[in-house]
Amino acid sequence: MSTMIEGTGVALVTPFLADGKVDFSGLANLVEHCVKGGVEYLVVMGTTGESATLTKAEKEAVLQHVIKVNADRLPVVLGVGGNNTAEVVAALKSTDFTGVWGVLSVSPYYNKPTQEGIYQHYKALATATNLPIILYNVPGRTASNIAAATTVRLANDFKNIVAVKEASGDMNQIMDIINNKPDSFAVISGDDNLTLPMIAMGGKGVISVSGQGLPYIFTQMVRDGLANKMVEARTAHYKLFNLTNDLFAEGNPGGIKVVLQAQGICEDHVRLPLWKVSNALKTRLENEVKSLV
């Protein structure tokens, strides 16, 4: 992958066994499912991977297992973020990134920094590593927004800040970024059901949750969108529309794990404080999968 990231990346879940341990067999199944389904790159230890509840040793083991199973077939992006800038910088300097293409780094959560604070945070990260960095703006989880002007400023000032995963849901803000960014900088959807509209506006793809569930359909939708085959892309978009909404009805990744379990890839266990989805939603998701696969 060049520094221009494009297409469908998937934020991999971390499968668990009933006893709460990491299910490495299920993780291998998932990687194979995504590779065969046409995914362009894999994202390890994002929010969907329940990284907040994994130990440092577990995170390392999951990363190494993905790298091993992937066997250089797809680029691997690693989630490295937090709300303690010094700690994130230390992680960037100490982590073995062999087999990793770049990092996805969420904007600092809980602290609610100013725009200058956000800029200085990412400046510290960009100067701590030569790896490509994807900014991650998700105000619904961080309680603060990376303004369009801040994203564009970072994109212009640091060559290794190569993209933003935009999950603000603010289409005006997203268009502002696309309209003013340097050509080498990619705007990536962080909302599955906004992926096609964002591509139509000039976005370069998605880091998806639902894409790992039904990658054959989702990745083709993205490729068609990027190729301006909007009739075909729109058909797939609406084919997946209800399923994608239901995936997030009771939080993430409970929904996507049901979709994966329904296909025999891994089980639907999550770690507290997350909880499995309700029986009603589980039945609905299972029925939607049956109608699509």
N, C-alpha and C positions, 0 to 999 in steps of 0.2 A: 504494500500500500504506500502510495506517495504521501506527502504531507497534506494533500487535499483528501480528506476522508469523505467517502461517498457510499450510498446504498444503505443496506439494512445491517445494523449492528444489533445484537440482542443482549439485554442485561440478564445474564444467566441466574436462575434460582440456585440456591444451595439445597440439594435434596437431603432429607434427614430420614433416619430409620425411626421406628416406633419408640426406641429407647433414647432418642434425641441425638444420637451420634450421626456424623456426616455419612451419607450414603454414597460412597465413591463409585459403586457399580451404577447407581442411578445417574450420577454425574457423567460418567462415561457414555451412558445411553443418550443423555441429553446433548452432549457435544456431537455425537454421531448424527443424531436427529437434525441438529441445526446445520451441520456441514452438508449433509445429503439434501437438506431442504433448500439450499441455495443462499444461505446467509453469507454476508460479506465479511463480517468480523464479530468477534466474541468479546463481551465485556464481563469481567470477573470482579466480584466484590463491590457491586453497586448496591443501591438500596434494596433492589429486588433479591439480591443474594443474602439478605438479612445480615449484612456485615456488622451491624451494631451488636449482634449477639454472638459473634464468633470470636474465639480467642485468637491471639496473634499466631499461635502454632497452627490452628485450624485454617486460618486465612492462607498461610503459606502452603499448607498441604493441599488445599483446594486449588490454588493457583498452579502448583506444580503438576497436579493431576490433570488439569485442563490442558496445560502445555504438552504434557506427555501424550494424552489421547489425541489432541489436535494434530500433533506431529507436523507442525509448520504448514498446515493446509490453509489456515486463516490467520490474519493478524489478531493478536490478543491485546486488549486494552484493560488496564488494571485501575480499579477505583482506589484513589489515594487522596483522602480529603479529611477535613475536620475543622473545628472552631478554635484550635490552638495553632496559630501559624508556625511557631517554633517547632512544635511536634510534627507537623506535616512536612516541614523542611527537613527535619531530622530523618523522617521516614524516606523521603526522596533521596537523601544522601546515603542511607544505610541499606536500602532494599536491593536485592539482587534482581535486576530487571532483565536477565537473560531470557530470551523468548517472548519479551513484552514489547509491543510496538510503541505504546504511549500510555498516558494516564488520563483518567476522567476525575476531575476534582470539583466536588460540590462547594458552592459558595458557603462561607461560614454560617452555621446555624445557631440559633438561640441568642448569641451575643448581639445581633442586630447592628452590625457596623454601618457607618456612613458609606457613601459611595467612594470616598477617598480611602477609607479603611479597606473596602473590598479591593480597590485597585492596588493598594500597597501589599495586601495579602497575596494576590496573584503575582505581583512583581517579585516578591520573595520566593515564590515557588518557581517562577520562570527562570530566575537566576541560580536556583539550586540544582537544576537538571537541564540536560540537553534534549531530553525526550519531548516529543510532541505532547502538548497539554490541551485537553478539551475542557473548557469551562462548563459548569453545570448550574443553570439557574432554575431553581424549583421553589418559588416563594411559598407554596403551600406547605412545604416541609421546613424551610429555613426561617420563615417569618421575616425575610427581607428579600428585596428584588434587586437584581443587577440591572441598572438602567441601561438603555440602549447606548447612550453616550459612553458609559463606562466600558461596556463590551467592545465597542469600536475603538476606544482609546487603547485598551489592552491589545487588541488585534493589530493595531498599527505600531505599538511600541515594542512588542516582543514576537520575534519570528517563530518561536516554538509554541506560542499560543495559537493553535491552528484552527480551532472550531469552538462553537458553543452548543451545548445541548440545551435547548430552550423549552422549558416546561412551565412558563408563566401563563400560557393560555391567552396572552394578550397579543392579538394578531397585529395591532397597530405598532406595538413595540417591536415585534418580529420583523415587520416590513421596514421599520426604521433602521434596524441593524442591517438587513439585506441591502437596503438602498445606499448605505454609507460605509460598509465594510470594505477592506481591501479584497482584491480578486482572489487572493490565495486563502482566504478565511472562509470556512464552511459553517453554515447555520443548519443545525440538525434538530429534528423534532424530538421532544421529550414527552409528547402526548400522542399515543397511537392513532386516535381518531382524528387528529389534526395533521397527520403526516402528509396526506395527499394535498390538502389545501396549502400547506407550507411549501411543498415541492412546486406547486403551481405558482407560488410567489417568488421562487428562486432558492428554496432550501435544497440541501444536498442529500437528504435521507432521514434516517431515524435511528435512535437507540431505543429499541422496542422491548416491551414485556410480552405482548401477544405474539410477536413474531417468532418466538421460540416454540409456541404452542402449535401453530399451523404455518410453518415457514414456507411451504410450497406456495401457498396462496399469497401470503403477506409479502414475501420477497419479490414475487412477480409483479404485485401491485406497485411496489416502489420502483422497480426497473421500468415498468410501463410508464409511470409518472415521469421519471427522469428522461425518458425517450419521447415525451410529449404524446404518448398514446393514451389520451385522457379518457376516452370512452371505455377502453379495456380496464384502465386503472380505476375508474369510478365504479364499474361493475363489481370489481373485487372489494373495493372500499365498503360498499353497502352490503356486500355478502358477509363481511366480517363485523359490520357496525354494531349489531346487537350483542354479539359475543364479546366484543372488546369493552363495551359499556358494562356488561355483567361481570367481567373480570375484576373490575375495580369497585363493584357495588359494596363489598364488605372489606375493602382494604387489599393491599398487595403485599406478598405474593400468594395469599390464600387461594384466590381464584385461578391463577395460572397453574398452580400445583394440581388443582382438580383436573384441569384440561390435560396436563401431562400424565396424571394417573389414569385417566380415561383411555389413554393410548398405550399404557403399559411401560411408560418411560421411567417414572419414579413415583413414590408415594406422596401423599398430600400433607405430610406433617410439617408444622411450623414451630418456631420457638417462641415462648412467652417473651414479651407481653402480647405477641400476635396469637391468634386463635383460628382454628379452622372455620371455614364458611358454614353458614347454616345449611341444613339438609335441603331446604327448598331451593336455595341458590345452587347447591351442588347438583341437584337433579336437573335444574334448568341448564347449567353449563354442560353437563353430560349429554343432554339431548341436543344441544346446539353443536357439540363436537360430532355426534353421530350424523347430523345432517350435512356436515361440511367435509368430513374425511372420506 
